[in-house]
Amino acid sequence: MAIRTRFAAVTQTSWRELYARVGAANILLALSIAVMVGLQIGQRWWLPNGYRFGVLHIAFAVLIVALHLLTTTRSSKRSAKLLPWLSIVIVVIWFAYFYPLADFEVADRFGYATRPDMVIGGLLAIPVFYLAWRSFGPLFPAIGLVAILYGFFAADVPGHFKGPPIPAERVMSRYVLDASWSGLVRLFANFVWLIMFWGMLLEVAGARKLVTRLAQRLAARFTSGPGLVTVGTSGVVGSFTGGGASDVAITGPITIPMMRRAGFRGAEAAALEAAASSAAAVTPPILGAVAFIMADRLGVAYKDILAMTIVPAILWYVALISYVVSSSKLRAIRLAKQGGLPSVESPDTAASGPGLLTSTALPSTPAQPDSMRTLIFAAITVIVPLGVLLVQVLRDTELYTAVFQAFLTLVAVSLIFRAEKSLETWWRGIVRAATFASSVSVTIVIVNIISDTIFFTGLGSRMGDIVYDLSGGHLLVASLLMLVFGIFLSAGMPTLVIYFIMVFTFQPVLIEFAVPVEATHFVAFYMGALNQLIMPVAASVLVAAGIAGVRYWDAGMEAAKLILPLVLLPFLFVFAPQLLLGVGEDTVGHMVLLVGSVVVSFTVINVAMGGWLGRPLVPAARGVLLLIGILSFIGVYRSEDVFLWAGLIAGLMALLSGAGLSYANARRAPVPEQA
């Protein structure tokens, strides 16, 4: 009834009154989102000829992000709204010029642009680089600018980075034609945008209600309950949104105050939420958009990607859960000595993080507890679309078709069960989902420029030579160099963008060392998740620290302790690719030994980081546990089973000893006080 009343009120409002109440930017934003969603759905029946769909996609992605900035900018200065409006004007001119030409005429030119092409196509760099900077910070646009300059001046760069002389007209032609609407941009236009939009809407439709109730029920039942709820709920919800900073912005306002009230320090709570949200990217069965891209690029079924992620996902969650259980026991002892839980004010979540997500963040807590009927409807709204997607994927249905069917299913069950009835919440969720997906699409234009530069200048093959020479031909040293380079090269980017950067830049290096191609993609995949947590620019930690109201550096140092074994995951893929089930060959017995040893190592290392194993651990005991955990990694690196057996046996003995101490302490009767 309330929805019909509001709809009637809107339809009876004159356009002049609607304009005065809502504003031109909001009206244009709603229309742009409607057109973008319509294009995503309608492409199953209608696709324009040539490159026109890519032109349409980029034009409306720029419009959505720029209009969102206009609707959320609170500054009264004219300069604050000048660049968004300039971006809109430029993209309209660019679209009007290139859309007619993108039929077949551009293809007939064989990649050579005319002078008008160069001028108008070059103007697109202004909104693309500006909106990428506003969305994800200045570092990545700066890298894109360096890539453009390198394309023009590669022949003048000394040493290994020296490239062939390429005419400036040819370089400019590639940038204004190929990079603007082909390659990765077409992939995003065809189905990736819809994946990201669908996943974030699924959270609005009901997933968030389920997470909130689960957190409330379980947090008070166990000592480690708040931390375990954070790990589980952030991982599950993030697999809808793509994980990382976007997931922190959703679940952080729920989980971080919950952990603070349970005695977690602010930095601890922020670090755990950031790590749990980044785990979402590696959590089957959704895995975020990256896994769909991997399946497409590797030419394998999505269910094969799911199989490859099983062991790595187990390792990620084993590490987080081990740390939570160990640190929670130590925290309980500390709080008991202090006389109970401190009084903790819930942090202000109004400024829960930078970027485009803040202004459209959903309410951190519901106004009143949801009824059981609403929770059942929310569960149906979440489970049915997920089930449709999973069934279609397991049947080897084309990825876009599977996501399309899941999207339509979500729309249908949301209208039928109405688990979320607030129009304001739906509007903010739709804007948030469309803006984030569009901001990534805009940034992909820069990724396309970087990848194209690496290709046509030959930098990709020379990068392999550079890393190979610096490493002295040692794969371990080369892997370390790639880790360091990757951290700075992709700082602050969403996981999908990081994946592309790592694949284009470092895959040739790994292939030169005869690493299986599937493993190279998983190295890039996991670097995308880990780079959200590794300073100096850890986007997930940054947003979580803002929600917790603590210093970024403190939260980052806590995250570094928490993810210590996780940083080694890419090395495991390089030296033991058989951990990705279906890659390489191995006997069943040896696989059991390998997986068991690595799982125990991850557990032991993070127990040492947590600080409790039956009793509080002194520094010497922590050091011994770390050494035990390293044994398995030595065995993987040297391919010697003796180290795997040593790590497995020693780790199990340590864990069993701790369990025995814990059991004995639980059975020990309290000592009566002396009269």
N, C-alpha and C positions, 0 to 999 in steps of 0.2 A: 504493500500500500504506500509506504514511504517513497519507494522508487517511482511509482506512477505519479505521485503528487509532485515530486521534484521535476519529473519529465514534463508534466503539464505546465509547471511554472516556467520552465525554460522555453517551451514551445510558444507560450503566450507572451513571452517577452519580445519586444521589438528589437530589431538589429541594432538600433542606436543605443538602447538600454543595455543590450548584451555587450556591445563594444565598450561602453562606459564601465560596466561591472567587471568584465573579464580582461579586456585589453586586446589590442590587435595581435601582439606576439603570441598570447595564449591561444587565440583562435587559429592563427596560422600554424602553430605547433600541433594542435589537434588535427588539423587538416593534413599536415605533412605526415604525421604518424599514421593516419588512416590510409593515405595513399601508399606509404611504404608497406604496411601490412597487406593492403590490397594487391600490391605488386608481388609480394612473396607468395600469396595464395593463388593469384591469377596466373602466375607463370606456368602452371600445370596445363593451362588451356591456351595461353597466348604468350608468345615471346616475340619481341620486335626483332627485325633482321639485324645481322651483323653484330656490332658492339654496342647497340643502343641500350640494351638492358644494363650493361655496366655503367653507361653514362647516366641513366636514370637512377641507379642505385647510389652512386656517389653524390649526385646532385641533391637527392632527398636526405642522404645521411648528413651532408653539410648543413642543410636547412634545419634538420632536427636539432643538431648540436648547437648551432648558432642561436636558434630561437629559444632553446632551453637556457642558454646563457643570458639572453635578454630578459627572460621571465624570472630569473633568480638573482640578477645583479641588483644589489640594494644601494649601490653608490649613486650619489646625485650628480657626479661629474659626467659631462657629456662624453669624455674620452672613454669611459667605461663601457658605453654602448656603441661607440663609433666603430670599433673593429668587428663586433658581431654583425652590425648592419652592413659594413663594407664586405664582409664575407658572403652575406646573402646576395648583395648586388652582383658581386663577382661570379658567384656560382650560377646565378640566373643568366648572366651574359654568356658564360662558358657553356651552359646547357643549350641555350638558344642557338649558339654557333655550331657546336659539335654534334648535337643530336641528329640533324639531317645528314651530316657527313658520315656519321658512324654506321650508316647502312652498309654500303660496299665501297664507297669512294675512298675512304681512308685505307682500306685493305689493298685497293688497286694501286696505291702510291708506293707500295713495298717498303713502308716504314720511313719514308722521307716526307717531312713536314714542310708546308709552305710558310712564308713569312707571317701571314695572319694566324696560321696554326700556332706558330711559336709564341707570338705575342699573347694571344688569348689563352692558349694552353699554359703558358708560363704564369699567367695571373692566378691560376688555380693553386699555385704554391702558397699564396698568401693565406687563404682560408684553411688549407690543409695543415700547414705548419703552425698557424696560430691556434687552431682548435686542438691539435695534438698537444701543444704546449699547455693549453688551459685544462686539458683532460688528464694528462699524465706527467706534466712537468717539463722543464726545458731541455733535459739531457738528451732525450731521444730525437727531438727535432734538430738539435745541434749535430748529432751523429748523421742524420739525414743530409744536413747541409754539407758536412764534410764529404759524404759520399758523392754529392752532386759536383762539388769542386774537384774531387779526385777524378771523376769522369772526364772533366775538361782538361785537367793538367796531369794525368797519369804518366805521360811520357816525360815529364820534368821532375818526377819524384826519384830520388836516388835509391840504390840498393835493391833489396828484394821486392820492394813495393813499386818499382818502376814498371809502367805499363806501355803498351804499344801506342804510337801516335794515331789518334782518331780525330777526324774532322769535327769541328765544333757543331756544324750543322747536323751531322749524324748523331752526335751525343744529345743535342737538344731535341731531335726528332724522337729518339727513344723515350726521353723523359716526358714529352708532352703527348705522345701517342700511346706507346706500349704501357707505360707505368700507370696511366690514369684509369684505364678500364679493362685491362687484360690480366692474365695470370691469376694472382691471388685475389685481385678485386672481383673477378668473375666468379671465383669459388665462393667468396663471401656473398656475392649477390644471389647466387643460385640456391644456397641452403644454409650457410653458416650463420647468417644474420638471424634467420628464423629459429635456429637451434638455441641461440643465446636468448632471444626474446621469449621463446616458449619456456625455457628453464627458469627464468626469473619470474615469469607470470605464475608458474606452478607454485612458487613459494608464496606469492600473494594469495592464491586461490585457496590454500589450506595448509601448506606445509608449515608455515610459521605458527599457526595455532597449535598444531601437534607438538612442535618443538617446545613451545612455552609450557604446555601442560606436562610433557615428559620431564622437563627440567624441574618443574615444581614438585613432581611426585618423587623423583629419584634422588634429588640433591640432599634431602634430609635423612635418607635411609642408610647411607654409608659414609665412612670417613672421607673416602676419595670420591664420593658421589658427585659433587659439583664439577670436579675436574673431568670425571668420566662422562658426565652428561655433555660437557663442552666438547669433548673429543667426538662423541657420537653424533650429536645434533649438528654441530658445525660441519662435520664431514658429510652428513647426509644432505643437509640443505645446500651446501656448497656445490654438490654434484649437480644440482639444478641450475645454479647461477654461474658455474665455471670456476668457483673457488677464488682464493686469494683475497685481495682487499675488498672486492664486492661482497663476498660472504661475510667478512668481518663487519662491514657496515650494516648487514642484516641481523646477524646473530649476536654480535658483540654487545649491543645495548641490553640483551637479555642475560647472556652468560657471564659477562665481566662483573656487573653488580652482584650477581648470584655468588660468584667466587669470592668477591671482596667480603661479602657478609659471612662467608664460611671461614674467613681468616687468611685467605690468600693476600699476599702483598700485591699492590697495583701492578708492578712490573711483571710479577709471576703470572697474574691473570691475563695481562695483555699478551705476553709471550705464548701462553698456552692457547689462547683463542686464535692468535695468528697462525700457529703451527697446525691447529686442528682445521682451520679454514683452508689452509693450503693443502691439507690432506684430501680435501674434497676433489681436487683435480685428478687424484689417482684412485678414487673410490668407485669400483664397479657398482651398478651396471651402466651408469651414465658417463662418468669420467670427464664431463665438460666437453667443449667443442673440439679440443685438441685431438682426442681419440678418433673422432669422426674424420678429421683431416688426415690423420695417420693412416687410417684404413684406406682412404682414397689414394693417398700418395704411394703407399706400399702395394696397392692393388690386391688387398686381402679382405676377407669378410670381417665385419665388425666383431663378430663373436670370437675370431682369432685374436683380435686385439684384447678382448676381455680376458681370454685365457692367459695371454702374456702378462697381464697386470696383476694376476692373483697373488703370486709370491711377493712382488714389490709392495703391494697394498698391505699384505700381512705384516711385512717388515716395518712399514711406516707406522701402523697402528700398534704393533708390539712396542716400538720405541716410545710412543706417546703414553700408552697405558702404563708401561713400566715406570716411567718418570712420575706420572700422576700418583700411582700407588705408593711409591717410595717417598716422594716429597710430602704427600699428605700425612703419612705416618709421622714423619719428622715434624711437620707443622702441628699436628695434634699434641705431640709432646711439648713443643714450645708454648702453645697456647695454654696447656694445662698448668705449666709453671708460671705463666703470666696471670692466671686466674680467670681464664675464659676468653670469649671472643671480644675484640675491641669494637667500639661503636664506629661504624663505617658509614659515611654519607654516600648515597648513590651519586656517582659522578654525573656531571652535566653532559648529556648526550646531544645537546643541540648542535654542537660543532664536532660531530663524531668523526671527522676526517676530511681531508682535502678532496678536491676534485668534483666531478659532476654528481656524485651520489649523495652528497650531504644534504642538499636542499630538497631532495625528493625522498629522503629516508623515511621508512615507515615508522609508525609509533613504536616505541620500545616495549611497552606493555599494554595489554588491552585495558579499556576503561573498566570492565568488570569481567569476572571469570566466565569463560564460555561454558554453555550447558553441554551435557553429554551428547545430546542430539546434534548440536553443532559440531562437536569433535568427531562424531561418526560420519557426518556429512563431509567434514574436512578430509577424513581418512579416505573416503570414497573418491573425493575430488582429486586426491594425490595419487592413490594406488591405481585407479583405472587408466589414466593416461600413461603412467609409467609402465603398466602391464602391457598396454597396446604397443608402446615403443619396444619393449623387451621382446615380446613375441615376434614382432615384425623383423627385428634384428636377427633373432635366432633362426628365422626362416630365410635369411639371406635376402630380405627385401632391400631394394635400393634405399640408401640412407635418407635421401630427401623425401622419398615416399613415406618411410617410417616416421620421420619427424612431422611431416604434413598431417598424417593420420593422427598422431599423438596430439598435435596442436588442435585439430578439429574436435577431438575427443575431450580435450580440456575445456574448450569453449562450451561444448554441450553439457558436460557434467556440472560446470560452474553455473550455467543458467538453470539447470534442473534442481540442484541441491542447495545452491546459494549459501555455501559455508561462510563466505565473506560478503556481507550485504552493504557495507559502507561504500558509497560511490566515491567518496574522497579517497579512501584507501585504494580502490581500484584505479582511479585516475592517477594517483601518485605512483602506483606500481607500474602502470602502463608507461608513463612518462619515463620512469627510472629505467625500465627494461629497454625501451626504444632508444633512449639517449645513450645508455652504455653500449648497446650493440652498435649503434651508429658511430659512436666515438672510436670504437675499435675499427670499424670499416674505414673511417677517415684515416686513421693511423696506418692501416694496411697499405695505403697509397705510398707512404714513406717507406714501409717495408719493401714494397714492390720496387721502389727506386733503388734501395740499397742492394736488393738481390739482383736487379738488372745490372747495376754497376759492377758487382762482383763477377757477374757472368761475362759481360761484353768487354771488360778490361782484363779478364783472365786472373783477377785477384784471388778467386777461390782456389785455383790450382797452386798459385804462388803462396797462399796462406799455409797450405800443407807443407810446402818446402820450408817456410819460415819456422813453423812450429817444430817440424822435423829436425831442422838444423839446431835450433835452440835446445831441443831435448836430447841431442846426441843420439837419436835413434832409439831412445828408451820410451816405451809406451806409457809407463807410470809418470815420467816427467812431462811427457806431452799432455797427458790427462790433467795434470796439475796446472799446466799453463793454460789449457782450455778453460778450466774452472775459473781461474783468475781473470782471464780475458773476458769470459762470458759474463761474469758478475758486473763488470764495468760497462760492457758493450750493451747490455740489456737492462740496465738499472731502471727500476720504476715502471717497467712495462707490464701489461697483463700477460698471463701465461701463454696465450695463443701467439702473441707477437714475439715473445722470447723464443718459443719453439721454432718459428720460422727463421729468426736470426741465427740460432744455434745450428739449425740444419744447413742453411746456406753457407755459413762461415766455417764450420768445423767438421761437417760430415766428410768432406774430401780427406781431411787429416786422418780420421779414424779408418776410413776405407783403405788408405795407404798402409795402415798397420794391419790390414786383413781382418778388421772387426766386421762381423756380419751387419748387413745394412739395417736389419730390424733393430739391432742393438744401438746403432747410431741414432735412430729416431727416438728410441727410449732415453738415451742420454739427453737429447734435446728436450724431450717431454718432461723429464724430471728436473732438469735445470730450470725449466719454466716455473715449476712449483717451488723449488728451493730458493730461487732468486727473489721470491716474495719475502724471504725470511733472513737473507744474508745482507748485513750492512756492507757498504755505507748507505745504500738506498734500498730499504726493505719496505715495499709498499704496504704489505699486510701489517707489519709491526708498527708502521707509522700511524695507520688508522686506529689500530688497537690501542696504542699509547694515548691517542687523543681521546678515545672513549674512556679509558681508565684514569685519565688526568695525571699521567706520569711523564717523565722525561723519555724522549725517544731512545736516547743512549742506554738508559737503564733497562728498558724493555728489550732492546736489541741484544744486550749482553745476556739477559735471561734466555732469550730465544737461541742464542749461540750455544748455551749449555744444553738446551733441550734437543736441539737437532744435530748434536755432534755425530752420532752414527749415521744419520740420514744423509749427511754431506757425502758419505762414502758410497751411496747407492749408485751414482753414475759409474764409479770405478768397478763395482760388481758387474754391471752390464758389460763393461769392456773386457774384463778378465774372466768372467763366468757367464757368458750370454745364455747358457742353458737354464739360468734362473728365470728367463722369460720363456715360459712353457711353450714348446713348439719350435724354439730356435736352437739350432745345434743338436748334437746327439749325445746321449749319456745313458748309462744303465740306471735302472730303478733304484738299486741299492746305493749307488754313489749319489744320486739326486737326493735321496732321503738324508744321507750323511751331510751333503752340502747345505741343504735347506735347514736342517736341524741345527747345524753348527752356526750358521749365520743368524738364525732366529735367537739362539741362546746368546750369541755375542751382542746383538742389539739390546737384548734384555739386560744383560750384565752391565753394559756400558751405561745405560740410562738409569739403572739402579744406583750405580756409583754417582751419577750426576744428581740423583734425587737425594741421596745421603742417608738412606735407612735400609737395612737388611736384617730384620729381627731385632736390631738395636741400632742406635745412631752410629754412623760410620766415621771413624777417625780418618784423617788424611791418608795415613799409610794403607788402611783397608781400601779406601777408594782407589788408590794407586794400583793395588794388587788386582782389583776387579777390572780396571782399565786394561792392564796387561793381559789378563785372561781374555777379555773381549777382542784384543788385537790379534790373538793367535789365529783365529779363524780367517781374518783378512790376510794374514801372512800366507796361510794355506791356499787361499784363492789366488793370490798374486803369484806364488811359486808353483801352483798346481801340485802340491804335496799333501797327501791325505793325513800324514802324521800330525800336521798342525791343525787340521780340521778335527781329528779325533781328540787332540789335546785340548782345544778350545771347547769342544762339546762336553767332554767329561769334566774338566775343571769348572766350567760354567755351571753345569748341572749340580755338581757337588756344592758349589757356593750357594746356589739358589735353594737347594734342599737344606743346607745348614741354616740359612736365614729363615726358612719356613719352620724348621724345628724350634729355633729360638722364639719365633713369634708364637707358636703353639704353646710352648712352655710358659711364656709370659702371660698368655691369656688364661691358662689354668692356675697360675700361681695365685693363691688367696692373698688378699691385702693383709698386711701386718697390722695387728690391733695396736692402738695407741697405748702407751704406758700411762698408768694412773699417776 
